Amino acid sequence: MPHFLRTSLFLSFFASTVYASTPVAHTITVAGTADLQGMMEPSIQKIDLNFDGKKEEMEMGGIARIATIFKKLKAENPATVTVSTGDDLMNRFFHTYKGKAIMGLISDAGYDIVVFGNHEFDKGSDVLAEALEGTKFDVLCSDLDVSHSALKGKCKPWLIKELDGVKVGFFSLITEDLPVVSAERNVTTISDNVTIAKEKIATLKENGAELIVALTHIGYKEDRKLAKQVKGIDLIFGGHSHHYVKKMGHINGTAIVNGGEMGSQIIKVDIPLNSDRKVQRKDITMTKIPVTDKTEADKAIEAKVAAYVEKFPAAIVLGRTEAEWDMHSAVTRKQESPVAEMINDMMRKQFKVDIVLNNGGAFRGNKIYKPGPVTDTMLKEIDEFRQYAYTLKLKGKYLKDILEWSAASYGQGGFLQPSGIRYRITLSKQPMVKKGEEIIKKGERVDKIQVLIDGKWQAVDPEREYKVLSNSFMVQDGGDGYFWFKKYGSDIQNTFSTFYSIMADYLFKEKVLTPGKPDGRIEVIH
């Protein structure tokens, strides 16, 4: 036999032997959602299902449809575990029923493991603990110290489930920004994400885990950073970034997916293991299952949802105000708006930034709300676009041009409402003229710019990096012509908080939210 033929036959035999020695003996399925945001009913959503840049409006989601899909997946593969990675307690169901309805429905729908997001703490750990009573799922809080809260004894630091003879270990991580984005003080983070991950992986392996899953609420970018720094995680199933990934990420042998938002799709991950129960990491697959009206709703759960909805009040009273809220555009786009200043000041304090700059067009309503009850519908009218607040670092040398563009936008939606910064606008002077990012004429309308640092007003330092907060329309989209934030900003972070959520959270605790008087932060000379 020729040498080349003997070699060929040997290689063929070797390849078939390797293949035969590593067949798939077990498949573990992890399926679930993230950031349901209290959307227990189906809703009309704009979504790019095909990732071709075209968003379609369609009815999607609904806990009763999710329940149907979960039942089907578990029937197809009994070695299936269903998960939620946080931020489920939001919106009308939360404001009306304080979490009991949402957590009860999640339990009825067949979720096996639930982890907390930052919004679970919007009404405090006492409310969250009460919402968990009577639920059938496991709760993980791997990186949280709950010993001084009502959550003590209600969540676990880690968990091992035996599925098809395979010991599957789970641990959780929450955003390290929890102290900033939540007012909860009885629950604290134990350590940073990387340290906790390494500790829990070691603990799970000591207890026999053969497959390790991290259920995270830290955002997709942070998930990727985690995978680069920590070895031993087979799957990261994430939340917090409201992001459906086009394809599953792979870093250092770790598969990374994200549960998206509002229950639009269920993310299903199939993890194969060989007969030695070794994970075949290269063969892990992700499937996105759209939750549309083609899925028949679970009738019992659908009836429960309908019963909750029937008892909704026309408007939910969240608190009260002792002064009127004038939301006319003549106020928000031409002068200091007491309501905008109130909201901006709240954000500056909560997120510990130096400056807040939000466009007047972000504050809606265009009417006067009389002193009295503050309702959810009122806040939704004011925060019509429900944009997220973004933080970033920006050098002082860009602030003059940003404020000049605001002055040039006098009377329009781009006129800025500030916090932590004050200045004078002289309308008779030359406005900035620009085309796109090209400044054709420098503005001359703005002077006397000062920033509030450590309780003292100071002149702007051109080389100092200030921590700035604005909204997604301006930061991400360059809305109203504000290109400076994205082009020159650094460390851009999404807080995943809106005007609505910040005000609703404040009202739950303080009951009264009253705007003050204009304090001279914008001086307009005609």
DRENSEGU-372642 format. One record per residue (C-alpha): x, y, z; residue in one letter; residue number from 0. Coordinates in steps of 0.25 Angstrom, whole numbers, plus 2048, in hexadecimal, padded with zeros to 3 digits. Example, Ala and Ser with C-alpha at 12.3 -4.5 7.8 and 13.67 -1.06 7.14 Angstrom:
2
R   px   py   pz  residu  num
R  831  7EE  81F       A    0
R  837  7FC  81D       S    1
//
This chain:
526
R   px   py   pz  residu  num
R  800  800  800       M    0
R  806  80E  7FC       P    1
R  80A  816  808       H    2
R  801  822  805       F    3
R  7F5  818  805       L    4
R  7F9  812  813       R    5
R  7FA  820  818       T    6
R  7ED  824  813       S    7
R  7E6  818  818       L    8
R  7ED  81A  826       F    9
R  7E8  829  826       L   10
R  7DA  825  822       S   11
R  7DA  81A  82D       F   12
R  7DF  824  837       F   13
R  7D5  82E  834       A   14
R  7C9  825  835       S   15
R  7CF  81F  842       T   16
R  7CF  82D  848       V   17
R  7C1  830  843       Y   18
R  7BC  823  849       A   19
R  7C2  826  856       S   20
R  7BC  833  858       T   21
R  7AD  831  855       P   22
R  7A3  83A  85B       V   23
R  79D  833  867       A   24
R  796  83E  86E       H   25
R  790  84B  86A       T   26
R  78D  855  875       I   27
R  784  861  870       T   28
R  783  86E  877       V   29
R  778  877  872       A   30
R  772  884  877       G   31
R  771  893  877       T   32
R  776  8A0  87D       A   33
R  770  8AD  880       D   34
R  762  8AA  87F       L   35
R  75F  8B8  884       Q   36
R  751  8B3  88A       G   37
R  74C  8B0  87C       M   38
R  742  8A5  880       M   39
R  739  8A8  874       E   40
R  73D  8A7  865       P   41
R  740  8B5  860       S   42
R  743  8BC  853       I   43
R  752  8BC  851       Q   44
R  75C  8C1  846       K   45
R  766  8B6  844       I   46
R  770  8B2  83A       D   47
R  76E  8A3  83A       L   48
R  777  8A1  82E       N   49
R  782  8AA  832       F   50
R  782  8B1  824       D   51
R  780  8BF  82A       G   52
R  771  8BF  828       K   53
R  768  8BF  834       K   54
R  75A  8BA  833       E   55
R  74E  8BE  83C       E   56
R  747  8B1  841       M   57
R  740  8AC  84D       E   58
R  74B  8A4  855       M   59
R  74D  89E  863       G   60
R  743  89B  86E       G   61
R  746  892  87A       I   62
R  73B  888  876       A   63
R  742  886  869       R   64
R  74F  885  86F       I   65
R  749  87A  878       A   66
R  745  872  86C       T   67
R  753  872  866       I   68
R  759  86E  873       F   69
R  750  862  874       K   70
R  753  85E  866       K   71
R  762  85F  868       L   72
R  762  857  874       K   73
R  759  84C  86D       A   74
R  764  84C  862       E   75
R  76F  84B  86C       N   76
R  76D  848  87B       P   77
R  77B  84D  87D       A   78
R  776  85C  87B       T   79
R  778  867  886       V   80
R  770  874  884       T   81
R  776  881  889       V   82
R  773  890  88B       S   83
R  77F  899  88C       T   84
R  778  8A5  893       G   85
R  771  8B2  891       D   86
R  763  8AB  891       D   87
R  75D  8B4  89B       L   88
R  759  8C1  894       M   89
R  74D  8C8  88E       N   90
R  73E  8C8  892       R   91
R  73E  8BA  897       F   92
R  749  8BE  8A1       F   93
R  743  8CB  8A5       H   94
R  735  8C5  8A7       T   95
R  739  8B7  8AE       Y   96
R  747  8BA  8B3       K   97
R  74D  8AE  8AD       G   98
R  744  8A3  8B1       K   99
R  73D  8A2  8A4       A  100
R  749  8A2  89C       I  101
R  751  898  8A4       M  102
R  745  88F  8A5       G  103
R  743  88F  896       L  104
R  751  88C  894       I  105
R  750  880  89E       S  106
R  744  87B  897       D  107
R  74A  87C  889       A  108
R  755  872  88D       G  109
R  761  87A  890       Y  110
R  76B  872  897       D  111
R  776  87C  89C       I  112
R  774  88B  89D       V  113
R  77F  895  8A0       V  114
R  77E  8A4  8A4       F  115
R  780  8B0  89C       G  116
R  781  8BE  8A1       N  117
R  772  8C1  89F       H  118
R  76E  8B6  8A8       E  119
R  772  8C0  8B3       F  120
R  76A  8CC  8AE       D  121
R  760  8CA  8BA       K  122
R  76A  8C5  8C3       G  123
R  76F  8B7  8C8       S  124
R  762  8B6  8D1       D  125
R  759  8B6  8C6       V  126
R  762  8AD  8BD       L  127
R  762  8A3  8C9       A  128
R  753  8A3  8CA       E  129
R  752  8A1  8BB       A  130
R  75A  894  8BC       L  131
R  751  88D  8C6       E  132
R  74A  881  8C0       G  133
R  752  880  8B3       T  134
R  758  873  8AF       K  135
R  765  878  8A8       F  136
R  773  878  8AE       D  137
R  778  886  8B0       V  138
R  787  889  8AF       L  139
R  78F  895  8B5       C  140
R  79D  891  8B5       S  141
R  7A3  89E  8B6       D  142
R  799  8A5  8C0       L  143
R  79A  8A6  8CF       D  144
R  78B  8A5  8D3       V  145
R  78E  8A2  8E1       S  146
R  788  8AF  8E6       H  147
R  77C  8AF  8DD       S  148
R  76F  8A7  8DC       A  149
R  775  89F  8D1       L  150
R  77D  897  8DB       K  151
R  77B  888  8D9       G  152
R  773  88B  8CC       K  153
R  77E  88A  8C2       C  154
R  78B  881  8C0       K  155
R  799  884  8BD       P  156
R  79A  879  8B3       W  157
R  793  86D  8AE       L  158
R  795  85F  8A8       I  159
R  78A  858  8A0       K  160
R  78C  84A  89B       E  161
R  786  849  88D       L  162
R  787  83C  885       D  163
R  792  837  88F       G  164
R  79A  844  88D       V  165
R  79D  84D  899       K  166
R  79A  85B  894       V  167
R  79F  867  89C       G  168
R  799  874  89C       F  169
R  79E  882  8A2       F  170
R  799  890  8A0       S  171
R  79F  89E  89F       L  172
R  798  8AC  8A0       I  173
R  79D  8B9  89A       T  174
R  7A8  8BF  8A3       E  175
R  7A1  8CC  8A1       D  176
R  795  8C7  8AA       L  177
R  799  8D1  8B5       P  178
R  798  8DC  8AA       V  179
R  78B  8D8  8A3       V  180
R  784  8D3  8AF       S  181
R  780  8DA  8BC       A  182
R  780  8CD  8C3       E  183
R  789  8CD  8CF       R  184
R  786  8C0  8D7       N  185
R  78C  8B8  8CC       V  186
R  79A  8BA  8C7       T  187
R  7A4  8B4  8BD       T  188
R  7AE  8AB  8C4       I  189
R  7B9  8AD  8BA       S  190
R  7BC  8B0  8AB       D  191
R  7B7  8A7  8A0       N  192
R  7C4  8A0  89D       V  193
R  7C7  89D  8AB       T  194
R  7BA  897  8AE       I  195
R  7BA  88F  8A1       A  196
R  7C7  888  8A4       K  197
R  7C3  885  8B2       E  198
R  7B5  87F  8AE       K  199
R  7BC  877  8A2       I  200
R  7C6  871  8AD       A  201
R  7BA  86E  8B6       T  202
R  7B2  867  8AB       L  203
R  7BD  85F  8A7       K  204
R  7C0  85A  8B5       E  205
R  7B2  856  8B6       N  206
R  7B3  84E  8A9       G  207
R  7AD  857  89E       A  208
R  7B1  852  890       E  209
R  7AA  85E  889       L  210
R  7AA  86C  88E       I  211
R  7A0  877  88A       V  212
R  7A1  885  88E       A  213
R  794  88C  88F       L  214
R  797  89B  88E       T  215
R  791  8A9  88E       H  216
R  79D  8B1  88B       I  217
R  79B  8B4  87C       G  218
R  7A1  8AD  86F       Y  219
R  7AE  8B5  86F       K  220
R  7B1  8B2  87D       E  221
R  7AE  8A3  87A       D  222
R  7B8  8A3  870       R  223
R  7C2  8AA  879       K  224
R  7BF  89F  884       L  225
R  7C2  894  87A       A  226
R  7CF  89A  877       K  227
R  7D3  89A  885       Q  228
R  7CD  88E  88B       V  229
R  7CF  880  886       K  230
R  7C6  874  889       G  231
R  7B8  87A  885       I  232
R  7B1  871  87A       D  233
R  7A6  87B  878       L  234
R  7A3  889  87C       I  235
R  794  88C  87A       F  236
R  793  89B  87C       G  237
R  789  8A6  87E       G  238
R  789  8B5  881       H  239
R  78D  8BA  873       S  240
R  780  8B7  86C       H  241
R  787  8B1  861       H  242
R  784  8A5  858       Y  243
R  792  8A1  852       V  244
R  792  89D  843       K  245
R  79B  891  846       K  246
R  7A0  88B  853       M  247
R  7AD  890  858       G  248
R  7B9  888  85B       H  249
R  7C5  88C  864       I  250
R  7CF  883  86A       N  251
R  7C6  877  868       G  252
R  7BA  87F  86F       T  253
R  7AD  880  867       A  254
R  7A6  88D  869       I  255
R  797  891  866       V  256
R  78D  89B  86B       N  257
R  77F  89A  86E       G  258
R  77A  8A7  867       G  259
R  76E  8AE  86D       E  260
R  75F  8AE  86F       M  261
R  75E  89F  86C       G  262
R  75E  8A1  85D       S  263
R  767  895  85B       Q  264
R  76B  889  863       I  265
R  77A  886  862       I  266
R  77D  877  862       K  267
R  78B  872  864       V  268
R  78E  863  861       D  269
R  79B  85E  868       I  270
R  7A0  850  864       P  271
R  7A8  847  86D       L  272
R  7AF  83A  869       N  273
R  7AE  82D  871       S  274
R  7B9  832  87B       D  275
R  7B0  83E  87D       R  276
R  7BA  847  877       K  277
R  7B4  854  871       V  278
R  7B5  854  862       Q  279
R  7B7  864  862       R  280
R  7B9  865  853       K  281
R  7AC  85F  851       D  282
R  7A3  867  85A       I  283
R  798  86D  852       T  284
R  78E  879  854       M  285
R  780  87A  84E       T  286
R  777  886  84F       K  287
R  768  883  850       I  288
R  75F  88E  84D       P  289
R  753  890  857       V  290
R  748  894  84D       T  291
R  739  892  84B       D  292
R  73C  885  844       K  293
R  73F  87F  852       T  294
R  732  87B  859       E  295
R  732  881  867       A  296
R  730  878  873       D  297
R  722  87A  877       K  298
R  723  879  886       A  299
R  72E  884  886       I  300
R  727  88C  87C       E  301
R  71B  88D  885       A  302
R  723  891  891       K  303
R  729  89C  889       V  304
R  71B  8A1  884       A  305
R  716  8A1  893       A  306
R  722  8AA  897       Y  307
R  720  8B3  88B       V  308
R  711  8B4  88E       E  309
R  714  8BA  89C       K  310
R  71E  8C4  897       F  311
R  71A  8D2  89B       P  312
R  718  8DC  88F       A  313
R  725  8E3  895       A  314
R  72E  8DF  8A0       I  315
R  730  8E9  8AA       V  316
R  73F  8E9  8AD       L  317
R  740  8F5  8B7       G  318
R  73C  904  8B6       R  319
R  742  912  8B3       T  320
R  740  91E  8BB       E  321
R  742  927  8AF       A  322
R  73E  927  8A0       E  323
R  747  921  895       W  324
R  747  92A  889       D  325
R  74B  921  87D       M  326
R  748  92B  872       H  327
R  753  92B  867       S  328
R  754  93B  869       A  329
R  75A  937  877       V  330
R  762  92B  874       T  331
R  768  931  867       R  332
R  76A  940  86A       K  333
R  76D  941  879       Q  334
R  770  93A  886       E  335
R  766  92F  888       S  336
R  764  92C  897       P  337
R  75F  91D  894       V  338
R  76B  91B  88B       A  339
R  774  920  895       E  340
R  76E  918  8A0       M  341
R  770  90B  897       I  342
R  77E  90F  893       N  343
R  782  912  8A1       D  344
R  77D  904  8A6       M  345
R  785  8FE  89B       M  346
R  792  906  89F       R  347
R  791  901  8AD       K  348
R  78D  8F3  8AA       Q  349
R  798  8F0  8A0       F  350
R  7A2  8F9  8A7       K  351
R  7A5  901  89A       V  352
R  7AA  90F  899       D  353
R  7A1  914  88E       I  354
R  794  910  888       V  355
R  790  915  87A       L  356
R  782  910  875       N  357
R  77B  916  869       N  358
R  76E  91E  86B       G  359
R  767  915  861       G  360
R  769  909  86A       A  361
R  760  90F  874       F  362
R  752  90D  86E       R  363
R  743  90F  873       G  364
R  741  91E  86D       N  365
R  737  921  878       K  366
R  736  925  887       I  367
R  734  91A  891       Y  368
R  72D  920  89D       K  369
R  732  91E  8AB       P  370
R  72D  911  8B1       G  371
R  72F  902  8AD       P  372
R  73B  8FE  8A4       V  373
R  736  8F1  89C       T  374
R  73D  8E7  893       D  375
R  736  8ED  887       T  376
R  73B  8FB  88A       M  377
R  74A  8F6  88B       L  378
R  748  8EE  87E       K  379
R  743  8FB  877       E  380
R  74F  903  87C       I  381
R  759  8F8  879       D  382
R  752  8F4  86C       E  383
R  75F  8EF  865       F  384
R  763  8E7  871       R  385
R  772  8E9  86D       Q  386
R  77D  8E3  876       Y  387
R  786  8EC  87D       A  388
R  795  8EB  879       Y  389
R  7A1  8EF  881       T  390
R  7AF  8F3  87A       L  391
R  7BC  8FB  87D       K  392
R  7BE  907  875       L  393
R  7C9  912  875       K  394
R  7C5  920  879       G  395
R  7C9  926  86B       K  396
R  7BD  920  864       Y  397
R  7B3  926  86E       L  398
R  7B3  934  868       K  399
R  7B0  92F  85A       D  400
R  7A5  926  85F       I  401
R  79E  931  867       L  402
R  7A0  93A  85A       E  403
R  798  930  852       W  404
R  78D  930  85D       S  405
R  78D  93F  85C       A  406
R  78B  93E  84D       A  407
R  780  934  850       S  408
R  778  93E  858       Y  409
R  769  93B  857       G  410
R  76C  92D  851       Q  411
R  76D  920  857       G  412
R  77C  921  857       G  413
R  77C  92C  862       F  414
R  783  925  86E       L  415
R  77E  924  87C       Q  416
R  78A  923  885       P  417
R  78E  91F  893       S  418
R  79C  922  89A       G  419
R  79F  92C  890       I  420
R  79B  93B  88E       R  421
R  79D  945  883       Y  422
R  797  951  87C       R  423
R  791  952  86E       I  424
R  790  95F  866       T  425
R  787  95D  85B       L  426
R  78B  969  853       S  427
R  799  964  851       K  428
R  79E  95B  846       Q  429
R  798  94C  847       P  430
R  7A0  940  843       M  431
R  79E  93C  835       V  432
R  7A2  92E  831       K  433
R  7A0  923  827       K  434
R  7A0  915  82C       G  435
R  7AD  915  834       E  436
R  7B3  921  82D       E  437
R  7B2  92E  835       I  438
R  7B1  939  82A       I  439
R  7B0  944  834       K  440
R  7B4  944  843       K  441
R  7A9  948  84C       G  442
R  7AA  955  855       E  443
R  79D  954  85D       R  444
R  7A2  94C  869       V  445
R  7AB  952  874       D  446
R  7AD  951  884       K  447
R  7AE  942  883       I  448
R  7B0  93B  891       Q  449
R  7B0  92D  896       V  450
R  7AC  929  8A4       L  451
R  7B7  921  8AA       I  452
R  7B7  91D  8B9       D  453
R  7AC  927  8BC       G  454
R  7B4  933  8B5       K  455
R  7B1  93A  8A8       W  456
R  7BE  939  8A0       Q  457
R  7C3  93E  892       A  458
R  7C3  932  888       V  459
R  7D1  92B  887       D  460
R  7D3  928  878       P  461
R  7DC  91C  87B       E  462
R  7D4  916  887       R  463
R  7CB  90A  884       E  464
R  7BD  90D  889       Y  465
R  7B3  902  88C       K  466
R  7A7  905  883       V  467
R  799  8FF  882       L  468
R  790  900  877       S  469
R  786  8F7  86F       N  470
R  787  8ED  865       S  471
R  781  8F5  85A       F  472
R  78D  8FF  85C       M  473
R  798  8F6  85F       V  474
R  796  8EA  856       Q  475
R  78F  8F1  84B       D  476
R  795  8FF  84B       G  477
R  786  904  84C       G  478
R  783  912  84A       D  479
R  791  914  844       G  480
R  799  911  850       Y  481
R  7A4  909  84A       F  482
R  7AE  90C  855       W  483
R  7AA  902  85F       F  484
R  7AD  8F6  857       K  485
R  7B8  8FB  84F       K  486
R  7C0  901  85B       Y  487
R  7BA  8FA  867       G  488
R  7C1  8EE  86E       S  489
R  7BD  8E3  877       D  490
R  7AE  8E4  872       I  491
R  7A5  8DC  87A       Q  492
R  796  8D9  87A       N  493
R  78F  8DA  887       T  494
R  783  8D3  882       F  495
R  77B  8DD  88A       S  496
R  770  8E7  884       T  497
R  76A  8F4  889       F  498
R  75E  8EB  88C       Y  499
R  765  8E1  894       S  500
R  76D  8EB  89C       I  501
R  761  8F3  8A0       M  502
R  758  8E7  8A3       A  503
R  763  8E1  8AC       D  504
R  764  8EF  8B3       Y  505
R  755  8F0  8B5       L  506
R  754  8E2  8BB       F  507
R  75E  8E6  8C6       K  508
R  75B  8F4  8C8       E  509
R  74C  8F5  8C4       K  510
R  74E  904  8C0       V  511
R  755  90A  8B4       L  512
R  754  919  8B2       T  513
R  75C  921  8A9       P  514
R  763  92D  8AF       G  515
R  765  93B  8A9       K  516
R  76E  93F  89E       P  517
R  77C  942  8A4       D  518
R  783  949  899       G  519
R  78B  93E  893       R  520
R  787  943  885       I  521
R  787  952  884       E  522
R  780  956  876       V  523
R  782  965  871       I  524
R  779  969  866       H  525
//
